Amino acid sequence: MRRFLVSGCLVLALLMPSVSAAETAAASSSPTEQHRLDELFAQLKQESNEAAARRIASRIRDEWERAGGATADLLIAWAHKAAAEKKFNVALDLLDQAVTLYPQYVESWNSRALVFLMMNDVDRAMSDLAQVLSIEPRHFGAMSGLAGILRVTGRTDEALEVYRRMLDVYPMQRNAQRAVLDLADEKADERL
């Protein structure tokens, strides 16, 4: 029950118009970093070539990763190594430190959400994804994770909305395009 309350609140927060993505992200980064991100997101939205869009998305990920600094990078690298070795408690301890030290750094929250997913702890993964999206509403990786969780838990209408929101940010994301088509087909089949 708690899972559905968390996901419902997260989906509503994601879909409700509020402070713009640029305003939210500007509060947590330098003007130069924010300007670079805004330009990259504008390019990503306009790009019609899939390979070029992937390169732009990669540059956006690079910007997100650079925003944390050396200590955050080290904590996250150690956490990824621990998680790969299935030492989830160690990974979580490291990521807890990262989110405490750098609460506006989206990649620490996103990394912790991924570890929670690896542990099948959907509630805490969704909570961290909500935090990522509150800091950076355009975070297409967090939207993808959220949509995937919603889809697996049977909340296909909400998953469809999140995938559509993701495509608004990253129109050439093929997995999201396929998911929208698949979910739309499933809905059409249900009506028959």
C-alpha positions in Angstrom: 0.0 0.0 0.0 2.8 2.4 0.9 4.4 1.8 -2.5 1.4 3.0 -4.3 1.0 6.1 -2.1 4.7 7.0 -2.7 4.4 6.4 -6.5 1.1 8.2 -6.7 2.6 11.3 -5.0 5.7 11.0 -7.2 3.7 10.8 -10.4 1.5 13.7 -9.4 4.5 15.8 -8.5 6.2 14.9 -11.7 3.2 15.7 -13.9 2.0 18.9 -12.1 3.2 22.2 -13.5 5.3 24.0 -11.0 8.6 25.7 -10.9 10.3 25.4 -14.3 13.2 22.9 -14.7 15.6 25.7 -15.4 14.6 27.6 -12.2 14.9 24.4 -10.1 18.2 23.4 -11.5 19.5 27.0 -11.4 19.1 26.9 -7.6 21.7 24.1 -7.3 24.4 24.9 -9.9 26.5 27.8 -11.1 25.1 30.1 -13.9 27.7 28.7 -16.3 26.8 25.1 -15.6 23.1 25.8 -15.8 23.5 27.7 -19.1 25.4 24.7 -20.5 22.7 22.3 -19.4 19.9 24.5 -20.7 21.6 24.7 -24.1 22.2 20.9 -24.2 18.6 20.2 -23.2 17.4 22.6 -26.0 19.6 20.8 -28.5 18.3 17.4 -27.2 14.7 18.4 -27.7 15.3 19.7 -31.2 17.6 16.8 -32.4 15.9 14.4 -34.9 18.9 12.1 -35.5 19.0 9.3 -32.9 22.8 9.0 -32.8 23.3 12.8 -32.4 20.7 12.8 -29.7 22.5 10.0 -27.8 25.7 12.1 -28.0 23.9 15.1 -26.5 22.3 12.9 -23.8 25.8 11.6 -23.0 27.1 15.2 -22.7 24.2 16.0 -20.3 25.1 13.0 -18.2 28.7 14.2 -18.2 27.5 17.6 -16.9 25.5 15.9 -14.2 28.4 13.8 -13.1 30.8 16.7 -13.0 28.5 18.7 -10.8 29.4 16.7 -7.6 33.1 17.2 -7.3 36.0 14.9 -6.5 34.7 13.7 -3.1 31.2 12.9 -4.4 32.8 11.1 -7.4 34.9 9.0 -5.2 32.0 8.0 -2.9 29.9 7.1 -5.9 32.7 5.1 -7.6 33.3 3.1 -4.4 29.5 2.6 -4.1 29.2 1.3 -7.6 32.1 -1.1 -7.0 30.5 -2.3 -3.8 27.1 -2.7 -5.5 28.7 -4.7 -8.4 30.1 -7.0 -5.7 26.6 -7.2 -4.2 27.8 -5.5 -1.0 24.7 -3.4 -0.9 25.0 -2.2 2.7 28.5 -0.8 2.0 27.2 0.8 -1.2 24.3 2.4 0.7 26.6 3.7 3.5 28.7 5.4 0.9 25.8 6.8 -1.0 24.1 8.0 2.3 27.3 10.0 2.9 27.1 11.4 -0.6 23.5 12.6 -0.3 24.2 14.0 3.1 27.3 15.9 2.0 25.9 16.9 -1.4 22.1 17.1 -1.1 21.6 18.9 -4.4 23.8 16.5 -6.4 21.4 14.5 -8.5 23.8 11.7 -9.3 24.2 10.7 -5.6 20.4 10.3 -5.3 20.1 8.6 -8.7 22.9 6.1 -7.8 21.3 5.3 -4.5 18.0 4.7 -6.2 19.7 2.2 -8.5 21.2 0.4 -5.6 17.7 0.2 -4.0 16.4 -1.2 -7.2 19.1 -3.8 -7.2 17.9 -4.7 -3.7 14.3 -4.8 -4.9 13.4 -2.0 -2.5 11.0 -0.2 -4.8 9.6 2.2 -2.2 13.0 3.7 -1.3 14.1 3.7 -5.0 11.0 5.7 -5.8 11.7 8.1 -3.0 15.2 8.8 -4.3 13.9 9.1 -7.8 11.5 11.7 -6.5 14.4 13.6 -5.0 16.3 13.5 -8.3 13.3 14.8 -10.2 12.7 17.6 -7.6 16.3 18.8 -8.1 16.3 18.2 -11.9 12.9 17.7 -13.4 14.5 16.9 -16.8 16.5 13.9 -15.5 15.5 11.4 -18.2 17.4 8.6 -16.4 15.2 9.1 -13.3 12.1 9.3 -15.5 13.0 6.1 -17.2 13.6 4.3 -13.8 10.3 5.7 -12.5 8.3 4.6 -15.6 9.9 1.2 -15.5 8.9 0.7 -11.8 5.4 1.9 -12.5 5.1 -0.4 -15.5 6.3 -3.4 -13.6 4.0 -2.7 -10.7 1.0 -2.6 -13.0 0.5 1.2 -13.0 0.5 1.5 -16.8 -1.4 4.7 -17.1 1.1 6.5 -14.8 4.0 4.8 -16.6 2.7 6.0 -19.9 2.5 9.6 -18.6 6.0 9.5 -17.3 7.3 8.0 -20.6 5.5 10.8 -22.5 7.1 13.4 -20.2 10.5 11.8 -20.8 9.9 12.1 -24.6 9.1 15.7 -24.1 12.6 16.1 -22.7 14.4 13.5 -24.9 12.2 12.9 -28.0 14.7 10.5 -29.8 14.9 8.1 -26.8 14.0 4.9 -28.6 13.3 2.8 -25.5 10.8 5.4 -24.3 9.2 5.6 -27.8 8.8 1.8 -27.9 7.4 1.8 -24.3 4.8 4.4 -25.3 3.7 2.4 -28.3 3.6 -0.8 -26.3 1.6 0.7 -23.5 -0.8 2.5 -25.9 -1.3 -0.9 -27.7 -2.0 -2.6 -24.3 -4.6 0.1 -23.5 -6.2 -0.4 -26.9 -6.3 -4.2 -26.4 -7.9 -3.7 -22.9 -10.7 -1.7 -24.5 -11.6 -4.5 -26.9 
